[in-house]
């Protein structure tokens, strides 16, 4: 068992004494209090989540949920501290690519015996794979975000290039050719596409699936090693060529986040920006009046439209004394109508099959229909269950991809770092 600080024991004693005075909070008073830490941050998302918590509390007076606001920027370290201190929330909002160490470390409850059959059947097996570690399931994947291309509709139509659809997407070579044609029609100082690659690793790995790339390979013994194949090279090599050879993408955006590119996009400096699906909200709210934009699928390769995703998840702390109640609350949050509300609040796609059928998620307006068409092609991110991935990403892959995209190193050196240096890192986690 993990040793807990004296201050935590004192806190527990204080809470016990408070319970004895009659202000509730435990089973002895007939009332259960669940702490739900949410990472919703956009106003629509926060409002939708808080409304659902209020609806639960109104309908379940004996199981109250307290909403706790968390932050994506610090969630991993914050959760680790709270787990070690025995102060973790009962219900935990996170992302599937952050769960591996918590699941293997024994901090999260195995949800298999807790979840109702309805919820298990509603979410596809591909999504459940993102939260399955070893023999257990440690989170419910409920929102997912494909990468799409947001394009200036006026520039696209004026150029005469073929506009891709989910049924007939651009190939990676065609995407490169389209970028040349667009740049030629836009004039000096303007570019076909801006790649915001401040965080280049997940973009490179997830879009690499479309060309058959995997990068991480698990052997029969369960050990993972990095191997760099031709499929892994397609997406990075295309982006590098756009920047360094074709000059159809500016070098200056490589260090930007997605939001940083929007002023240039609105100003016509870039015709297209590859972004996460939820960025549509910022564009809808911030675009100048009369600015016409459209949502296109990302390019496809030998793997078709496949791309990796790390869904948002809901988990239950292993130390929670109210696991069954927590699972019931999760089931409530993820009833199909409620999942639609959460998806629309975050401008993302629900994982649930029934929620995805909702007509409001299949309209042409704001590109919802394009996103819905991509849902069946989404796969677990390649690094989903790889122990040591955060260190590999921070120390090896991020600087390697940044230098590669800028032209500072070639493909051979990128492979040497990702594979040679990368496998040394992963080996330490697999002893």
C-alpha positions as CSV (number, residue, x, y, z in Angstrom):
1,X,0.0,0.0,0.0
2,X,1.1,3.6,-0.6
3,X,2.1,5.6,2.4
4,X,0.1,8.7,2.9
5,X,1.2,11.9,4.5
6,X,0.2,12.7,8.1
7,X,-1.6,15.8,6.8
8,X,-3.9,13.5,4.8
9,X,-4.7,11.4,7.8
10,X,-5.5,14.5,9.8
11,X,-7.7,15.7,7.0
12,X,-9.6,12.4,6.9
13,X,-10.1,12.6,10.7
14,X,-11.4,16.1,10.4
15,X,-13.9,15.0,7.6
16,X,-15.0,12.1,9.8
17,X,-15.7,14.4,12.7
18,X,-17.5,16.8,10.4
19,X,-19.7,13.8,9.3
20,X,-20.5,13.0,12.9
21,X,-21.9,16.5,13.3
22,X,-24.5,15.9,10.7
23,X,-23.4,18.0,7.7
24,X,-23.3,15.0,5.3
25,X,-20.8,13.7,2.9
26,X,-20.7,9.9,3.6
27,X,-22.7,6.8,3.7
28,X,-23.4,7.2,7.4
29,X,-25.6,10.2,6.6
30,X,-27.3,8.5,3.7
31,X,-25.7,10.9,1.2
32,X,-22.8,10.3,-1.1
33,X,-20.7,13.2,-2.4
34,X,-18.7,12.6,-5.6
35,X,-16.0,15.0,-6.7
36,X,-16.0,15.3,-10.5
37,X,-12.9,17.1,-11.9
38,X,-13.7,18.4,-15.4
39,X,-11.3,19.8,-17.9
40,X,-13.9,21.6,-20.0
41,X,-12.6,25.1,-20.7
42,X,-14.6,26.6,-23.6
43,X,-17.7,28.5,-22.3
44,X,-20.1,26.3,-24.2
45,X,-18.4,23.2,-22.9
46,X,-18.3,24.4,-19.3
47,X,-21.9,25.4,-19.4
48,X,-23.1,22.1,-20.9
49,X,-21.1,20.1,-18.3
50,X,-22.3,22.2,-15.3
51,X,-25.9,21.9,-16.6
52,X,-25.7,18.1,-16.7
53,X,-24.2,18.0,-13.1
54,X,-27.1,20.2,-11.9
55,X,-29.6,17.9,-13.6
56,X,-28.0,14.8,-12.0
57,X,-28.1,16.5,-8.6
58,X,-31.7,17.4,-8.9
59,X,-32.6,13.8,-9.8
60,X,-30.3,12.1,-7.3
61,X,-30.5,13.8,-3.9
62,X,-28.7,11.0,-2.2
63,X,-25.7,11.1,-4.6
64,X,-24.5,14.7,-5.0
65,X,-21.8,15.6,-7.5
66,X,-19.5,18.5,-6.8
67,X,-18.0,20.1,-9.9
68,X,-14.2,20.7,-9.7
69,X,-12.5,22.7,-12.4
70,X,-9.2,21.3,-13.7
71,X,-6.8,22.5,-16.4
72,X,-5.4,20.6,-19.4
73,X,-2.1,22.5,-18.9
74,X,-1.4,20.9,-15.6
75,X,-3.6,17.9,-15.3
76,X,-1.0,15.1,-15.4
77,X,1.2,16.5,-12.6
78,X,-1.9,17.6,-10.6
79,X,-3.4,14.1,-10.8
80,X,-0.2,12.4,-9.9
81,X,0.1,14.6,-6.8
82,X,-3.5,14.0,-5.8
83,X,-3.2,10.2,-6.3
84,X,0.0,10.0,-4.2
85,X,-1.7,12.1,-1.5
86,X,-4.9,10.1,-1.5
87,X,-6.9,13.2,-2.5
88,X,-7.9,12.3,-6.1
89,X,-11.3,13.2,-7.4
90,X,-13.8,10.3,-7.7
91,X,-14.6,11.0,-11.4
92,X,-11.6,12.1,-13.5
93,X,-11.8,13.8,-16.9
94,X,-8.6,13.3,-18.9
95,X,-7.3,12.2,-22.3
96,X,-6.6,8.6,-23.2
97,X,-2.9,9.2,-24.0
98,X,-2.4,10.4,-20.4
99,X,-3.8,7.3,-18.8
100,X,-1.2,4.6,-19.3
101,X,1.1,5.4,-16.3
102,X,-1.9,6.0,-14.0
103,X,-3.5,2.7,-15.1
104,X,-0.4,0.6,-14.8
105,X,0.4,2.4,-11.5
106,X,-2.8,1.2,-9.9
107,X,-4.4,4.6,-9.5
108,X,-7.5,4.0,-11.7
109,X,-10.3,1.5,-11.2
110,X,-10.9,-1.2,-13.8
111,X,-14.3,-0.2,-15.2
112,X,-15.3,-3.5,-16.7
113,X,-17.5,-4.7,-13.8
114,X,-18.9,-1.2,-13.2
115,X,-20.2,0.0,-16.6
116,X,-23.7,-1.0,-17.9
117,X,-24.0,-3.1,-21.0
118,X,-25.7,-0.2,-22.9
119,X,-22.6,2.0,-22.6
120,X,-20.2,-0.8,-23.5
121,X,-22.1,-1.6,-26.6
122,X,-22.7,2.0,-27.7
123,X,-19.0,2.9,-28.0
124,X,-17.0,1.1,-30.8
125,X,-14.3,-1.4,-30.0
126,X,-11.7,0.9,-31.7
127,X,-12.5,3.6,-29.1
128,X,-12.3,1.2,-26.2
129,X,-8.9,0.1,-27.3
130,X,-7.6,3.6,-26.4
131,X,-8.4,3.1,-22.7
132,X,-7.5,-0.6,-22.4
133,X,-4.2,-1.3,-20.7
134,X,-3.3,-4.9,-20.1
135,X,-6.5,-6.7,-19.2
136,X,-8.4,-3.8,-17.8
137,X,-10.4,-0.8,-19.1
138,X,-9.5,2.4,-17.2
139,X,-11.5,5.1,-18.9
140,X,-14.6,5.7,-20.9
141,X,-13.7,7.4,-24.2
142,X,-16.4,9.9,-25.0
143,X,-15.2,12.8,-27.2
144,X,-12.7,12.6,-30.1
145,X,-11.2,15.1,-32.5
146,X,-10.0,14.3,-36.0
147,X,-7.5,16.5,-37.8
148,X,-9.1,18.3,-40.7
149,X,-8.1,21.1,-43.1
150,X,-9.8,24.4,-42.7
151,X,-9.8,26.3,-46.0
152,X,-10.5,29.7,-47.3
153,X,-13.5,28.9,-49.5
154,X,-13.0,31.9,-51.8
155,X,-9.4,31.2,-52.6
156,X,-10.1,27.5,-53.0
157,X,-12.9,28.1,-55.5
158,X,-11.0,30.8,-57.4
159,X,-8.0,28.5,-58.0
160,X,-9.9,25.8,-59.8
161,X,-8.3,23.0,-57.9
162,X,-10.3,19.9,-57.1
163,X,-12.0,20.2,-53.8
164,X,-11.7,16.9,-51.8
165,X,-14.5,15.1,-50.0
166,X,-14.4,12.2,-47.5
167,X,-15.5,10.0,-50.4
168,X,-12.6,11.2,-52.6
169,X,-9.9,12.9,-50.5
170,X,-6.6,14.3,-51.8
171,X,-3.7,11.9,-51.7
172,X,-0.5,13.1,-50.1
173,X,1.2,13.7,-53.6
174,X,-2.0,15.5,-54.8
175,X,-2.0,17.6,-51.7
176,X,1.5,18.7,-52.5
177,X,0.5,19.5,-56.1
178,X,-2.6,21.5,-55.0
179,X,-0.4,23.5,-52.6
180,X,1.8,24.5,-55.6
181,X,-1.2,25.5,-57.7
182,X,-2.7,27.5,-54.9
183,X,0.5,29.4,-54.0
184,X,1.0,30.3,-57.6
185,X,-2.4,32.0,-57.8
186,X,-2.2,33.8,-54.4
187,X,0.7,36.1,-55.1
188,X,4.0,37.0,-53.4
189,X,4.2,36.6,-49.6
190,X,1.1,34.2,-49.5
191,X,1.1,30.5,-49.0
192,X,-1.2,27.6,-49.7
193,X,-0.9,26.0,-46.3
194,X,0.3,27.0,-42.8
195,X,1.4,24.1,-40.6
196,X,1.3,25.0,-36.9
197,X,3.7,22.4,-35.5
198,X,4.7,23.8,-32.1
199,X,3.7,20.3,-30.8
200,X,4.8,18.2,-33.8
201,X,4.8,14.7,-32.5
202,X,1.1,13.7,-32.1
203,X,0.3,15.4,-35.5
204,X,3.0,13.5,-37.2
205,X,2.1,10.1,-35.7
206,X,-1.6,10.5,-36.0
207,X,-1.7,11.7,-39.6
208,X,1.0,9.1,-40.4
209,X,-1.6,6.3,-40.1
210,X,-3.2,7.5,-43.3
211,X,0.0,6.4,-45.2
212,X,0.3,3.1,-43.3
213,X,2.8,4.4,-40.7
214,X,2.8,3.0,-37.2
215,X,6.2,3.8,-35.7
216,X,5.5,1.8,-32.5
217,X,5.5,-2.0,-32.9
218,X,4.6,-4.4,-30.1
219,X,6.1,-7.9,-30.1
220,X,4.6,-11.1,-28.9
221,X,6.3,-10.6,-25.5
222,X,4.5,-7.3,-25.1
223,X,7.6,-5.1,-25.5
224,X,7.4,-2.1,-27.8
225,X,10.1,-0.9,-30.1
226,X,10.3,2.0,-32.6
227,X,10.7,1.2,-36.3
228,X,10.7,3.8,-39.0
229,X,9.2,2.6,-42.3
230,X,8.3,4.1,-45.6
231,X,4.7,4.7,-44.4
232,X,6.0,6.6,-41.4
233,X,8.0,8.9,-43.7
234,X,5.2,10.0,-46.1
235,X,3.4,12.7,-44.0
236,X,6.6,14.2,-42.5
237,X,8.4,14.2,-45.9
238,X,5.4,16.0,-47.5
239,X,5.4,18.7,-44.9
240,X,9.1,19.2,-45.1
241,X,9.0,19.5,-48.9
242,X,6.2,22.1,-48.7
243,X,8.4,24.2,-46.4
244,X,11.9,23.7,-47.7
245,X,11.6,22.7,-51.4
246,X,8.3,24.0,-52.8
247,X,8.0,27.1,-50.5
248,X,4.2,26.6,-50.4
249,X,4.2,26.6,-46.6
250,X,5.9,29.2,-44.5
251,X,8.7,28.2,-42.1
252,X,7.5,30.8,-39.6
253,X,4.4,28.9,-38.6
254,X,6.3,25.7,-37.6
255,X,6.7,27.1,-34.1
256,X,3.1,28.2,-33.8
257,X,0.1,26.8,-32.1
258,X,-3.1,26.4,-34.1
259,X,-4.7,29.7,-32.7
260,X,-1.6,31.6,-33.7
261,X,-2.2,31.0,-37.4
262,X,-5.8,32.3,-37.4
263,X,-5.0,36.0,-38.0
264,X,-3.0,35.1,-41.1
265,X,-5.7,32.7,-42.2
266,X,-8.4,35.4,-41.9
267,X,-6.2,37.9,-43.7
268,X,-5.7,35.6,-46.7
269,X,-2.0,35.0,-46.0
270,X,-2.7,31.2,-45.9
271,X,-5.3,29.4,-47.9
272,X,-5.5,26.3,-45.7
273,X,-4.6,25.4,-42.1
274,X,-4.6,21.7,-40.8
275,X,-6.2,21.9,-37.4
276,X,-8.1,19.8,-34.8
277,X,-11.8,19.7,-35.4
278,X,-12.6,21.8,-32.4
279,X,-10.8,24.8,-33.8
280,X,-14.0,25.4,-35.8
281,X,-15.5,27.1,-32.8
282,X,-12.7,29.7,-32.7
283,X,-13.1,30.3,-36.5
284,X,-16.8,30.6,-36.3
285,X,-16.6,33.1,-33.5
286,X,-13.5,35.1,-34.6
287,X,-13.7,35.2,-38.4
288,X,-14.4,38.6,-40.0
289,X,-17.9,39.2,-41.3
290,X,-18.3,37.7,-44.7
291,X,-15.3,35.3,-44.4
292,X,-16.3,32.0,-46.0
293,X,-14.5,28.9,-44.8
294,X,-15.0,25.2,-45.3
295,X,-13.8,21.9,-43.7
296,X,-11.9,19.4,-45.8
297,X,-10.7,15.9,-44.9
298,X,-6.9,15.4,-44.3
299,X,-5.0,13.8,-47.1
300,X,-5.2,10.0,-47.5
301,X,-2.6,7.4,-48.4
302,X,-2.3,3.6,-48.4
303,X,-4.2,3.6,-45.1
304,X,-7.1,5.6,-46.5
305,X,-8.5,8.3,-44.2
306,X,-7.3,6.5,-41.1
307,X,-5.8,8.8,-38.5
308,X,-5.0,8.4,-34.8
309,X,-6.9,10.1,-32.0
310,X,-6.6,10.2,-28.2
311,X,-10.2,10.7,-27.0
312,X,-11.2,12.6,-23.9
313,X,-12.0,10.1,-21.2
314,X,-13.8,9.7,-17.9
315,X,-12.2,7.5,-15.2
316,X,-12.8,6.5,-11.6
317,X,-10.1,6.7,-9.0
318,X,-9.1,3.4,-7.5
319,X,-9.2,4.9,-4.0
320,X,-12.8,6.2,-4.4
321,X,-15.1,4.6,-1.9
322,X,-18.0,5.3,-4.3
323,X,-17.0,3.5,-7.5
324,X,-20.5,2.2,-8.3
325,X,-22.0,5.6,-7.8
326,X,-19.3,7.2,-9.9
327,X,-20.0,4.7,-12.7
328,X,-23.7,5.5,-12.6
329,X,-22.9,9.2,-12.9
330,X,-20.6,8.5,-15.9
331,X,-23.4,6.5,-17.5
332,X,-25.8,9.5,-17.0
333,X,-23.3,12.0,-18.5
334,X,-22.9,9.7,-21.6
335,X,-26.5,9.0,-22.3
336,X,-26.8,9.7,-26.1
337,X,-28.6,13.1,-25.8
338,X,-26.2,14.2,-23.1
339,X,-23.2,13.0,-25.1
340,X,-24.5,15.2,-28.0
341,X,-24.6,18.2,-25.7
342,X,-21.1,17.6,-24.5
343,X,-19.9,17.1,-28.1
344,X,-21.6,20.3,-29.4
345,X,-20.2,22.2,-26.4
346,X,-16.7,21.2,-27.2
347,X,-17.2,21.2,-31.0
348,X,-15.9,17.6,-31.2
349,X,-17.3,14.2,-32.2
350,X,-18.9,11.8,-29.7
351,X,-17.6,8.3,-29.7
352,X,-21.1,6.8,-29.1
353,X,-22.9,5.4,-32.1
354,X,-26.3,6.7,-31.1
355,X,-25.1,10.2,-30.3
356,X,-23.2,10.4,-33.7
357,X,-26.6,9.8,-35.5
358,X,-27.9,13.1,-34.1
359,X,-28.9,15.3,-37.1
360,X,-27.3,18.3,-35.5
361,X,-23.9,16.6,-35.8
362,X,-24.4,15.9,-39.5
363,X,-25.2,19.3,-41.0
364,X,-23.1,21.0,-43.6
365,X,-22.9,24.1,-41.5
366,X,-19.5,24.5,-39.8
367,X,-18.3,21.3,-41.3
368,X,-20.1,18.9,-38.9
369,X,-20.9,16.5,-41.7
370,X,-17.3,16.2,-42.8
371,X,-16.3,15.3,-39.2
372,X,-19.1,12.8,-38.9
373,X,-17.9,11.1,-42.1
374,X,-14.4,10.7,-40.7
375,X,-15.6,9.1,-37.4
376,X,-15.4,5.6,-38.7
377,X,-11.8,6.0,-39.8
378,X,-10.5,7.1,-36.4
379,X,-8.0,4.7,-34.7
380,X,-6.2,4.7,-31.4
381,X,-3.2,7.0,-31.5
382,X,0.0,5.0,-32.2
383,X,1.6,5.8,-28.9
384,X,-1.6,5.1,-26.9
385,X,-0.4,2.4,-24.6
386,X,3.4,2.9,-24.8
387,X,5.0,3.3,-21.4
388,X,7.7,5.9,-21.6
389,X,6.0,7.8,-24.4
390,X,6.0,11.2,-22.6
391,X,9.7,11.1,-22.1
392,X,10.3,9.8,-25.7
393,X,8.2,12.6,-27.0
394,X,9.7,15.4,-25.0
395,X,13.4,14.4,-25.1
396,X,13.7,12.7,-28.5
397,X,10.8,13.1,-30.9
398,X,9.9,16.8,-30.4
399,X,13.3,18.2,-31.1
400,X,13.9,15.7,-33.9
401,X,10.7,16.5,-35.8
402,X,11.2,20.3,-35.2
403,X,14.6,20.1,-36.8
404,X,13.4,17.9,-39.6
405,X,10.5,20.1,-40.6
406,X,12.7,23.2,-40.7
407,X,15.3,21.4,-42.9
408,X,18.1,21.3,-40.3
409,X,18.3,17.5,-40.5
410,X,17.5,14.9,-43.2
411,X,15.3,11.8,-43.1
412,X,18.2,9.5,-42.2
413,X,19.0,11.6,-39.1
414,X,15.3,11.8,-38.2
415,X,15.1,8.0,-38.3
416,X,18.3,7.6,-36.3
417,X,17.0,9.7,-33.5
418,X,13.5,8.4,-33.4
419,X,14.6,4.8,-33.5
420,X,18.1,4.7,-32.0
421,X,17.7,7.3,-29.2
422,X,14.0,6.5,-28.9
423,X,14.4,2.8,-28.2
424,X,17.0,3.5,-25.5
425,X,14.4,5.6,-23.7
426,X,11.6,3.0,-24.0
427,X,13.9,0.2,-22.9
428,X,14.1,1.7,-19.4
429,X,10.3,1.4,-19.0
430,X,10.2,-2.2,-20.1
431,X,12.8,-3.9,-17.9
